[in-house]
Amino acid sequence: MGCVHCQDLEREIDALQSEYNAALESAYYRVSRKFAAYVRVELENTRNELEEHRLVCSFVATQPGPLQAVAPPRFKRKEELRGDHLHTAA
């Protein structure tokens, strides 16, 4: 038996994912993408809420399991992304 709040959020994520997929496949999506975008935002918000809850959830903290290494994003300077190189006159 897991944390009830975690389970509720996971069920909500599943429901929103199904709703988002249906919105993308609907004929209405071709007319207006606002509904699909709204569902996508709600889906991401719920995922973030679940992730934040798991950081403080006592049930998840007591369960043994493999740790997942998450590499932080590596941001490059704009010049590196564009391929431009700045040269300074000496």
C-alpha positions, 0 to 999 in steps of 0.5 A: 500500500502506497501513499494515498496522495501519490496514488491520487496524483498518479491517477490524475496524471493518467487521466490528463494524459488520456485527455491530452492524447484525445485532444491531439487526435480530435478534429477540434485540435485542427481548429484550435490548439488552446484546449490541448495546450491547456490540458498539457499545462495541467498535465505538467503542473500535476507531474511537478506536484507529484515530483514535489510531493515525493520529495517530502513523502514519508512513504517514498522516503522509507521504500528501498529502491534504486536511485536514479541519477539525474544530470542537470541540464548543461546550458551553453553560451548563446555563441556556442549554440549558434556556432559563433565564436567571439574573437577579440583583437589583442 
